[in-house]
Amino acid sequence: MQTSATDPMPSFDRLLVATDFSAASQAAFCAGLDTCVAVGASLVILHVFEYAEPAPPETGGLLLELQVMRETAGKALDDLRQQAEQAGVACEAILESGIAHSVILETIAERSIDLAVLGTNALHGFERLVFGSTAEAVLRRSACPVLTVGPRVDQCAKSGAADGPVIFATDFDFTTIHAIRYAACFANLHGVPLHCLHVLPRTLEAASQGAIVPSIMAEALLQLASESGVVIAPPTCATTFGSEISHAVVEYAREHKAKMIILGVRQSSLLASHVPEHITYRIITEANCPVLTMAFASHVTSIHAAARR
């Protein structure tokens, strides 16, 4: 599970915010803009116009309506661009037609995006963020980290209830060795502590080893952090019990007013590094803070290429 101590910390020079102008996308734009200001990055704002260009009907009404919608989207994009520039951020606004996730992934690759930011309106768990959706495809296939701003984030941010640590949740899968660098980077960026978290099965809580296993896991977490090559104050290494891993992670984040949750995910099936599946979506839709995911290939040699840093 070792990683090279010479691996550099991630850098973020160019961010992408993909927007559909919803409330969730507005929250994502604010998160992306704040990050750009903090790190001195430039910003690309993308809207994908997914409506097909049909043969115009005899009345021309449908074609005219689509044109008006496209022009409205263009104006909304320009408004966001101006907001970014007023904040001192170099910004480019792009309006493209096509399938949303394909255009987003193409833009990430073509423009060497270092961090993509998405919003989701899902309010009832991962079922509302369905497989095959834009978010699913981008999270699973993106070559850069994806920061997803869930439906609870905006309200929590306004109440000031998200000023705590960055939480790096791990089950010690090899993918998380690299994801910890992003956790350390954002902890440094926000000037907050880093918490490394592992969830143990609820069945162990009442067992005789219930007090021993957490201490062993805490030692393993501390070793994981020390071997990662990250430069940060010693992290808090915590274990918690839970029958549902996603719920346990979200509850820990709420209790500590987390600034962000960091997860490593596998490209092939979008499993979080914690099994079973769907944990990533549940955490995204239930968390009070943004969730950053970094997708890694299953093969060890592919991880270094995917990390790109």
BALOBA-1460 file (C-alpha; in Angstrom, 3 decimals):
// residues 309
<rec num="1" residu="m" x="0.000" y="0.000" z="0.000"/>
<rec num="2" residu="q" x="2.989" y="2.307" z="-0.230"/>
<rec num="3" residu="t" x="3.224" y="5.326" z="-2.458"/>
<rec num="4" residu="s" x="6.241" y="7.371" z="-3.381"/>
<rec num="5" residu="a" x="7.049" y="10.150" z="-0.960"/>
<rec num="6" residu="t" x="8.258" y="12.150" z="-3.962"/>
<rec num="7" residu="d" x="4.787" y="12.344" z="-5.533"/>
<rec num="8" residu="p" x="4.016" y="16.065" z="-5.802"/>
<rec num="9" residu="m" x="0.960" y="17.601" z="-4.258"/>
<rec num="10" residu="p" x="-1.830" y="18.227" z="-6.773"/>
<rec num="11" residu="s" x="-2.004" y="21.636" z="-8.389"/>
<rec num="12" residu="f" x="-5.106" y="23.290" z="-9.767"/>
<rec num="13" residu="d" x="-4.458" y="25.714" z="-12.599"/>
<rec num="14" residu="r" x="-7.689" y="25.403" z="-14.568"/>
<rec num="15" residu="l" x="-11.131" y="24.511" z="-13.232"/>
<rec num="16" residu="l" x="-14.292" y="23.565" z="-15.062"/>
<rec num="17" residu="v" x="-17.795" y="24.270" z="-13.794"/>
<rec num="18" residu="a" x="-20.492" y="22.455" z="-15.776"/>
<rec num="19" residu="t" x="-23.822" y="24.213" z="-15.307"/>
<rec num="20" residu="d" x="-27.469" y="23.785" z="-16.253"/>
<rec num="21" residu="f" x="-28.335" y="27.037" z="-14.402"/>
<rec num="22" residu="s" x="-30.216" y="25.195" z="-11.648"/>
<rec num="23" residu="a" x="-29.866" y="26.096" z="-7.969"/>
<rec num="24" residu="a" x="-27.476" y="23.187" z="-7.531"/>
<rec num="25" residu="s" x="-25.365" y="24.415" z="-10.441"/>
<rec num="26" residu="q" x="-25.276" y="27.888" z="-8.924"/>
<rec num="27" residu="a" x="-23.933" y="26.409" z="-5.688"/>
<rec num="28" residu="a" x="-21.346" y="24.505" z="-7.743"/>
<rec num="29" residu="f" x="-20.361" y="27.715" z="-9.530"/>
<rec num="30" residu="c" x="-19.829" y="29.464" z="-6.190"/>
<rec num="31" residu="a" x="-17.694" y="26.573" z="-4.935"/>
<rec num="32" residu="g" x="-15.643" y="26.565" z="-8.136"/>
<rec num="33" residu="l" x="-15.200" y="30.333" z="-8.098"/>
<rec num="34" residu="d" x="-14.096" y="30.313" z="-4.456"/>
<rec num="35" residu="t" x="-11.527" y="27.651" z="-5.278"/>
<rec num="36" residu="c" x="-10.225" y="29.641" z="-8.252"/>
<rec num="37" residu="v" x="-9.800" y="32.720" z="-6.078"/>
<rec num="38" residu="a" x="-8.011" y="30.698" z="-3.402"/>
<rec num="39" residu="v" x="-5.493" y="29.024" z="-5.727"/>
<rec num="40" residu="g" x="-5.221" y="31.605" z="-8.505"/>
<rec num="41" residu="a" x="-6.729" y="29.283" z="-11.116"/>
<rec num="42" residu="s" x="-8.560" y="30.167" z="-14.306"/>
<rec num="43" residu="l" x="-12.132" y="29.023" z="-14.865"/>
<rec num="44" residu="v" x="-14.008" y="27.411" z="-17.734"/>
<rec num="45" residu="i" x="-17.805" y="27.535" z="-17.466"/>
<rec num="46" residu="l" x="-19.591" y="25.032" z="-19.688"/>
<rec num="47" residu="h" x="-23.238" y="24.617" z="-20.591"/>
<rec num="48" residu="v" x="-24.275" y="21.759" z="-22.848"/>
<rec num="49" residu="f" x="-27.375" y="22.465" z="-24.929"/>
<rec num="50" residu="e" x="-28.838" y="18.982" z="-25.189"/>
<rec num="51" residu="y" x="-31.851" y="19.766" z="-27.346"/>
<rec num="52" residu="a" x="-31.634" y="18.254" z="-30.814"/>
<rec num="53" residu="e" x="-31.858" y="20.438" z="-33.872"/>
<rec num="54" residu="p" x="-34.923" y="18.955" z="-35.573"/>
<rec num="55" residu="a" x="-36.111" y="19.687" z="-39.079"/>
<rec num="56" residu="p" x="-38.138" y="22.869" z="-38.751"/>
<rec num="57" residu="p" x="-41.892" y="22.353" z="-38.721"/>
<rec num="58" residu="e" x="-43.976" y="24.209" z="-41.225"/>
<rec num="59" residu="t" x="-44.795" y="26.917" z="-38.715"/>
<rec num="60" residu="g" x="-41.172" y="27.278" z="-37.656"/>
<rec num="61" residu="g" x="-42.391" y="27.578" z="-34.068"/>
<rec num="62" residu="l" x="-40.314" y="24.776" z="-32.564"/>
<rec num="63" residu="l" x="-37.111" y="25.906" z="-34.225"/>
<rec num="64" residu="l" x="-37.696" y="29.460" z="-33.045"/>
<rec num="65" residu="e" x="-38.312" y="28.263" z="-29.484"/>
<rec num="66" residu="l" x="-35.044" y="26.311" z="-29.477"/>
<rec num="67" residu="q" x="-33.188" y="29.352" z="-30.750"/>
<rec num="68" residu="v" x="-34.640" y="31.493" z="-27.973"/>
<rec num="69" residu="m" x="-33.636" y="28.867" z="-25.379"/>
<rec num="70" residu="r" x="-30.104" y="28.778" z="-26.741"/>
<rec num="71" residu="e" x="-29.815" y="32.553" z="-26.683"/>
<rec num="72" residu="t" x="-31.109" y="32.609" z="-23.100"/>
<rec num="73" residu="a" x="-28.483" y="30.044" z="-22.113"/>
<rec num="74" residu="g" x="-25.803" y="32.141" z="-23.780"/>
<rec num="75" residu="k" x="-26.829" y="35.214" z="-21.807"/>
<rec num="76" residu="a" x="-26.858" y="33.247" z="-18.545"/>
<rec num="77" residu="l" x="-23.358" y="31.958" z="-19.306"/>
<rec num="78" residu="d" x="-22.139" y="35.484" z="-19.983"/>
<rec num="79" residu="d" x="-23.558" y="36.626" z="-16.645"/>
<rec num="80" residu="l" x="-21.555" y="33.929" z="-14.861"/>
<rec num="81" residu="r" x="-18.427" y="34.860" z="-16.815"/>
<rec num="82" residu="q" x="-18.796" y="38.471" z="-15.731"/>
<rec num="83" residu="q" x="-19.218" y="37.418" z="-12.101"/>
<rec num="84" residu="a" x="-15.985" y="35.448" z="-12.309"/>
<rec num="85" residu="e" x="-14.072" y="38.291" z="-13.917"/>
<rec num="86" residu="q" x="-15.368" y="40.727" z="-11.298"/>
<rec num="87" residu="a" x="-13.876" y="38.368" z="-8.698"/>
<rec num="88" residu="g" x="-10.522" y="38.620" z="-10.487"/>
<rec num="89" residu="v" x="-10.684" y="35.176" z="-12.105"/>
<rec num="90" residu="a" x="-9.758" y="34.691" z="-15.759"/>
<rec num="91" residu="c" x="-12.792" y="32.986" z="-17.251"/>
<rec num="92" residu="e" x="-14.003" y="31.442" z="-20.477"/>
<rec num="93" residu="a" x="-17.672" y="30.586" z="-21.092"/>
<rec num="94" residu="i" x="-18.518" y="27.793" z="-23.530"/>
<rec num="95" residu="l" x="-21.889" y="26.858" z="-24.987"/>
<rec num="96" residu="e" x="-21.852" y="23.494" z="-26.763"/>
<rec num="97" residu="s" x="-24.491" y="21.189" z="-28.213"/>
<rec num="98" residu="g" x="-24.463" y="17.441" z="-27.648"/>
<rec num="99" residu="i" x="-24.764" y="14.817" z="-24.944"/>
<rec num="100" residu="a" x="-23.865" y="16.446" z="-21.660"/>
<rec num="101" residu="h" x="-21.487" y="13.890" z="-20.167"/>
<rec num="102" residu="s" x="-19.647" y="13.379" z="-23.472"/>
<rec num="103" residu="v" x="-19.102" y="17.096" z="-23.967"/>
<rec num="104" residu="i" x="-17.992" y="17.559" z="-20.358"/>
<rec num="105" residu="l" x="-15.463" y="14.729" z="-20.603"/>
<rec num="106" residu="e" x="-14.183" y="16.000" z="-23.952"/>
<rec num="107" residu="t" x="-13.752" y="19.481" z="-22.511"/>
<rec num="108" residu="i" x="-11.868" y="18.115" z="-19.498"/>
<rec num="109" residu="a" x="-9.440" y="16.324" z="-21.807"/>
<rec num="110" residu="e" x="-9.047" y="19.015" z="-24.470"/>
<rec num="111" residu="r" x="-8.520" y="21.897" z="-22.060"/>
<rec num="112" residu="s" x="-6.381" y="20.059" z="-19.506"/>
<rec num="113" residu="i" x="-8.834" y="20.650" z="-16.682"/>
<rec num="114" residu="d" x="-7.431" y="20.006" z="-13.205"/>
<rec num="115" residu="l" x="-10.720" y="19.968" z="-11.297"/>
<rec num="116" residu="a" x="-14.319" y="19.646" z="-12.506"/>
<rec num="117" residu="v" x="-17.198" y="20.951" z="-10.403"/>
<rec num="118" residu="l" x="-20.770" y="19.654" z="-10.738"/>
<rec num="119" residu="g" x="-24.022" y="20.261" z="-8.899"/>
<rec num="120" residu="t" x="-26.818" y="17.782" z="-8.287"/>
<rec num="121" residu="n" x="-30.420" y="18.354" z="-7.237"/>
<rec num="122" residu="a" x="-30.926" y="14.772" z="-6.019"/>
<rec num="123" residu="l" x="-32.828" y="14.937" z="-2.738"/>
<rec num="124" residu="h" x="-33.699" y="11.325" z="-2.009"/>
<rec num="125" residu="g" x="-30.485" y="9.363" z="-2.204"/>
<rec num="126" residu="f" x="-28.591" y="7.825" z="-5.051"/>
<rec num="127" residu="e" x="-31.747" y="6.576" z="-6.791"/>
<rec num="128" residu="r" x="-32.423" y="10.136" z="-7.964"/>
<rec num="129" residu="l" x="-28.873" y="10.399" z="-9.295"/>
<rec num="130" residu="v" x="-29.525" y="7.482" z="-11.612"/>
<rec num="131" residu="f" x="-26.906" y="5.313" z="-13.227"/>
<rec num="132" residu="g" x="-26.400" y="6.470" z="-16.788"/>
<rec num="133" residu="s" x="-26.853" y="10.082" z="-15.718"/>
<rec num="134" residu="t" x="-24.464" y="12.907" z="-16.516"/>
<rec num="135" residu="a" x="-22.990" y="12.861" z="-13.020"/>
<rec num="136" residu="e" x="-22.440" y="9.094" z="-13.034"/>
<rec num="137" residu="a" x="-20.572" y="9.137" z="-16.339"/>
<rec num="138" residu="v" x="-18.402" y="12.102" z="-15.405"/>
<rec num="139" residu="l" x="-17.518" y="10.748" z="-11.954"/>
<rec num="140" residu="r" x="-16.590" y="7.351" z="-13.358"/>
<rec num="141" residu="r" x="-14.634" y="8.441" z="-16.412"/>
<rec num="142" residu="s" x="-13.101" y="11.802" z="-15.601"/>
<rec num="143" residu="a" x="-9.317" y="12.008" z="-15.755"/>
<rec num="144" residu="c" x="-9.348" y="14.747" z="-13.131"/>
<rec num="145" residu="p" x="-10.954" y="14.966" z="-9.692"/>
<rec num="146" residu="v" x="-14.651" y="15.871" z="-9.611"/>
<rec num="147" residu="l" x="-16.098" y="18.051" z="-6.877"/>
<rec num="148" residu="t" x="-19.828" y="17.394" z="-6.563"/>
<rec num="149" residu="v" x="-21.981" y="19.891" z="-4.698"/>
<rec num="150" residu="g" x="-25.037" y="18.089" z="-3.352"/>
<rec num="151" residu="p" x="-28.480" y="19.468" z="-2.561"/>
<rec num="152" residu="r" x="-27.786" y="20.056" z="1.129"/>
<rec num="153" residu="v" x="-24.571" y="22.009" z="0.672"/>
<rec num="154" residu="d" x="-25.941" y="25.464" z="-0.106"/>
<rec num="155" residu="q" x="-28.178" y="25.676" z="2.969"/>
<rec num="156" residu="c" x="-25.429" y="24.349" z="5.212"/>
<rec num="157" residu="a" x="-22.893" y="26.832" z="3.842"/>
<rec num="158" residu="k" x="-25.262" y="29.740" z="4.499"/>
<rec num="159" residu="s" x="-25.670" y="28.650" z="8.111"/>
<rec num="160" residu="g" x="-21.911" y="28.452" z="8.611"/>
<rec num="161" residu="a" x="-22.122" y="24.774" z="9.499"/>
<rec num="162" residu="a" x="-19.303" y="23.603" z="7.210"/>
<rec num="163" residu="d" x="-16.150" y="25.147" z="8.626"/>
<rec num="164" residu="g" x="-14.591" y="21.984" z="10.045"/>
<rec num="165" residu="p" x="-12.025" y="19.493" z="8.746"/>
<rec num="166" residu="v" x="-11.495" y="17.838" z="5.393"/>
<rec num="167" residu="i" x="-12.427" y="14.173" z="5.785"/>
<rec num="168" residu="f" x="-10.585" y="11.486" z="3.869"/>
<rec num="169" residu="a" x="-12.672" y="8.296" z="4.063"/>
<rec num="170" residu="t" x="-10.844" y="5.083" z="3.217"/>
<rec num="171" residu="d" x="-10.996" y="1.317" z="3.452"/>
<rec num="172" residu="f" x="-7.254" y="0.992" z="2.670"/>
<rec num="173" residu="d" x="-7.792" y="0.039" z="-0.970"/>
<rec num="174" residu="f" x="-4.722" y="0.967" z="-3.050"/>
<rec num="175" residu="t" x="-6.703" y="3.695" z="-4.837"/>
<rec num="176" residu="t" x="-6.967" y="5.692" z="-1.635"/>
<rec num="177" residu="i" x="-3.212" y="5.983" z="-1.326"/>
<rec num="178" residu="h" x="-3.329" y="8.568" z="-4.087"/>
<rec num="179" residu="a" x="-6.623" y="10.173" z="-3.111"/>
<rec num="180" residu="i" x="-5.139" y="11.198" z="0.222"/>
<rec num="181" residu="r" x="-2.943" y="13.707" z="-1.621"/>
<rec num="182" residu="y" x="-6.073" y="15.565" z="-2.689"/>
<rec num="183" residu="a" x="-7.405" y="15.490" z="0.855"/>
<rec num="184" residu="a" x="-4.165" y="16.955" z="2.168"/>
<rec num="185" residu="c" x="-4.125" y="19.571" z="-0.594"/>
<rec num="186" residu="f" x="-7.606" y="20.841" z="0.221"/>
<rec num="187" residu="a" x="-6.947" y="20.748" z="3.956"/>
<rec num="188" residu="n" x="-3.931" y="22.983" z="3.349"/>
<rec num="189" residu="l" x="-5.916" y="25.170" z="0.975"/>
<rec num="190" residu="h" x="-8.696" y="25.810" z="3.488"/>
<rec num="191" residu="g" x="-6.394" y="25.896" z="6.504"/>
<rec num="192" residu="v" x="-8.351" y="23.182" z="8.309"/>
<rec num="193" residu="p" x="-7.372" y="19.845" z="9.885"/>
<rec num="194" residu="l" x="-7.336" y="16.585" z="7.951"/>
<rec num="195" residu="h" x="-9.319" y="13.670" z="9.357"/>
<rec num="196" residu="c" x="-8.673" y="10.159" z="8.061"/>
<rec num="197" residu="l" x="-11.725" y="7.986" z="8.646"/>
<rec num="198" residu="h" x="-12.382" y="4.255" z="8.461"/>
<rec num="199" residu="v" x="-15.787" y="2.658" z="9.101"/>
<rec num="200" residu="l" x="-15.935" y="-0.681" z="10.906"/>
<rec num="201" residu="p" x="-18.917" y="-3.067" z="10.833"/>
<rec num="202" residu="r" x="-21.482" y="-2.523" z="13.560"/>
<rec num="203" residu="t" x="-21.112" y="-6.185" z="14.543"/>
<rec num="204" residu="l" x="-17.642" y="-5.475" z="15.937"/>
<rec num="205" residu="e" x="-18.834" y="-2.739" z="18.268"/>
<rec num="206" residu="a" x="-20.200" y="-5.090" z="20.908"/>
<rec num="207" residu="a" x="-17.608" y="-7.813" z="20.353"/>
<rec num="208" residu="s" x="-14.678" y="-8.413" z="22.665"/>
<rec num="209" residu="q" x="-12.314" y="-6.884" z="20.118"/>
<rec num="210" residu="g" x="-14.508" y="-3.793" z="19.835"/>
<rec num="211" residu="a" x="-12.007" y="-1.662" z="21.731"/>
<rec num="212" residu="i" x="-8.909" y="-3.184" z="20.158"/>
<rec num="213" residu="v" x="-9.800" y="-3.019" z="16.464"/>
<rec num="214" residu="p" x="-10.309" y="0.774" z="16.351"/>
<rec num="215" residu="s" x="-6.879" y="1.385" z="17.850"/>
<rec num="216" residu="i" x="-5.299" y="-0.952" z="15.282"/>
<rec num="217" residu="m" x="-7.170" y="0.810" z="12.483"/>
<rec num="218" residu="a" x="-6.117" y="4.207" z="13.803"/>
<rec num="219" residu="e" x="-2.484" y="3.120" z="13.716"/>
<rec num="220" residu="a" x="-2.949" y="1.867" z="10.157"/>
<rec num="221" residu="l" x="-4.531" y="5.189" z="9.143"/>
<rec num="222" residu="l" x="-1.639" y="7.112" z="10.667"/>
<rec num="223" residu="q" x="0.831" y="4.941" z="8.763"/>
<rec num="224" residu="l" x="-1.146" y="5.463" z="5.574"/>
<rec num="225" residu="a" x="-0.922" y="9.216" z="5.991"/>
<rec num="226" residu="s" x="2.788" y="9.154" z="6.809"/>
<rec num="227" residu="e" x="3.590" y="6.963" z="3.776"/>
<rec num="228" residu="s" x="1.628" y="9.121" z="1.367"/>
<rec num="229" residu="g" x="4.225" y="11.847" z="1.059"/>
<rec num="230" residu="v" x="1.760" y="14.594" z="1.960"/>
<rec num="231" residu="v" x="2.957" y="17.653" z="3.806"/>
<rec num="232" residu="i" x="0.492" y="18.560" z="6.513"/>
<rec num="233" residu="a" x="0.132" y="18.592" z="10.261"/>
<rec num="234" residu="p" x="-0.446" y="15.090" z="11.673"/>
<rec num="235" residu="p" x="-4.014" y="14.140" z="10.764"/>
<rec num="236" residu="t" x="-6.693" y="12.987" z="13.148"/>
<rec num="237" residu="c" x="-7.137" y="9.268" z="12.518"/>
<rec num="238" residu="a" x="-10.596" y="8.065" z="13.480"/>
<rec num="239" residu="t" x="-12.624" y="4.889" z="13.296"/>
<rec num="240" residu="t" x="-16.362" y="4.636" z="13.672"/>
<rec num="241" residu="f" x="-18.923" y="1.840" z="13.604"/>
<rec num="242" residu="g" x="-21.813" y="1.624" z="11.179"/>
<rec num="243" residu="s" x="-24.076" y="-0.908" z="9.495"/>
<rec num="244" residu="e" x="-24.356" y="1.449" z="6.513"/>
<rec num="245" residu="i" x="-20.988" y="2.896" z="5.530"/>
<rec num="246" residu="s" x="-22.321" y="5.917" z="3.687"/>
<rec num="247" residu="h" x="-24.514" y="6.893" z="6.636"/>
<rec num="248" residu="a" x="-21.584" y="6.550" z="9.031"/>
<rec num="249" residu="v" x="-19.362" y="8.769" z="6.865"/>
<rec num="250" residu="v" x="-22.080" y="11.407" z="6.470"/>
<rec num="251" residu="e" x="-22.865" y="11.422" z="10.196"/>
<rec num="252" residu="y" x="-19.187" y="11.813" z="11.078"/>
<rec num="253" residu="a" x="-18.956" y="14.696" z="8.626"/>
<rec num="254" residu="r" x="-22.023" y="16.376" z="10.122"/>
<rec num="255" residu="e" x="-20.820" y="15.970" z="13.691"/>
<rec num="256" residu="h" x="-17.514" y="17.618" z="12.814"/>
<rec num="257" residu="k" x="-19.006" y="20.234" z="10.443"/>
<rec num="258" residu="a" x="-16.770" y="18.962" z="7.662"/>
<rec num="259" residu="k" x="-15.552" y="21.315" z="4.946"/>
<rec num="260" residu="m" x="-15.279" y="18.523" z="2.401"/>
<rec num="261" residu="i" x="-15.295" y="14.736" z="2.034"/>
<rec num="262" residu="i" x="-12.687" y="13.047" z="-0.185"/>
<rec num="263" residu="l" x="-13.291" y="9.624" z="-1.762"/>
<rec num="264" residu="g" x="-11.297" y="7.453" z="-4.130"/>
<rec num="265" residu="v" x="-13.508" y="5.628" z="-6.659"/>
<rec num="266" residu="r" x="-12.872" y="2.929" z="-9.230"/>
<rec num="267" residu="q" x="-13.335" y="3.858" z="-12.868"/>
<rec num="268" residu="s" x="-14.765" y="0.543" z="-13.978"/>
<rec num="269" residu="s" x="-17.933" y="0.495" z="-11.907"/>
<rec num="270" residu="l" x="-17.978" y="3.686" z="-9.831"/>
<rec num="271" residu="l" x="-17.679" y="1.766" z="-6.623"/>
<rec num="272" residu="a" x="-16.323" y="3.826" z="-3.818"/>
<rec num="273" residu="s" x="-13.181" y="2.326" z="-2.387"/>
<rec num="274" residu="h" x="-15.572" y="1.143" z="0.295"/>
<rec num="275" residu="v" x="-17.886" y="-1.637" z="-0.865"/>
<rec num="276" residu="p" x="-20.781" y="-2.303" z="-1.487"/>
<rec num="277" residu="e" x="-21.721" y="-0.145" z="-4.447"/>
<rec num="278" residu="h" x="-23.736" y="3.091" z="-4.460"/>
<rec num="279" residu="i" x="-21.926" y="4.429" z="-1.414"/>
<rec num="280" residu="t" x="-20.471" y="7.300" z="-3.408"/>
<rec num="281" residu="y" x="-23.891" y="8.516" z="-4.528"/>
<rec num="282" residu="r" x="-25.402" y="8.221" z="-1.088"/>
<rec num="283" residu="i" x="-22.625" y="10.276" z="0.430"/>
<rec num="284" residu="i" x="-22.892" y="12.931" z="-2.298"/>
<rec num="285" residu="t" x="-26.640" y="13.360" z="-1.954"/>
<rec num="286" residu="e" x="-26.793" y="13.260" z="1.841"/>
<rec num="287" residu="a" x="-23.656" y="15.164" z="2.851"/>
<rec num="288" residu="n" x="-23.810" y="18.749" z="4.097"/>
<rec num="289" residu="c" x="-20.515" y="19.507" z="2.373"/>
<rec num="290" residu="p" x="-19.084" y="19.058" z="-1.141"/>
<rec num="291" residu="v" x="-17.703" y="15.622" z="-1.990"/>
<rec num="292" residu="l" x="-14.553" y="15.293" z="-4.068"/>
<rec num="293" residu="t" x="-14.032" y="12.044" z="-5.958"/>
<rec num="294" residu="m" x="-10.966" y="10.885" z="-7.831"/>
<rec num="295" residu="a" x="-11.485" y="7.951" z="-10.187"/>
<rec num="296" residu="f" x="-8.624" y="5.482" z="-10.483"/>
<rec num="297" residu="a" x="-8.169" y="2.551" z="-12.821"/>
<rec num="298" residu="s" x="-8.090" y="-0.886" z="-11.227"/>
<rec num="299" residu="h" x="-4.616" y="-1.679" z="-12.554"/>
<rec num="300" residu="v" x="-1.813" y="-0.279" z="-10.422"/>
<rec num="301" residu="t" x="0.199" y="0.994" z="-13.382"/>
<rec num="302" residu="s" x="-2.816" y="2.886" z="-14.675"/>
<rec num="303" residu="i" x="-3.218" y="4.811" z="-11.464"/>
<rec num="304" residu="h" x="-0.118" y="6.913" z="-12.018"/>
<rec num="305" residu="a" x="-1.317" y="7.860" z="-15.478"/>
<rec num="306" residu="a" x="-4.783" y="8.735" z="-14.173"/>
<rec num="307" residu="a" x="-3.392" y="10.831" z="-11.333"/>
<rec num="308" residu="r" x="-1.245" y="12.838" z="-13.796"/>
<rec num="309" residu="r" x="0.512" y="14.660" z="-11.004"/>
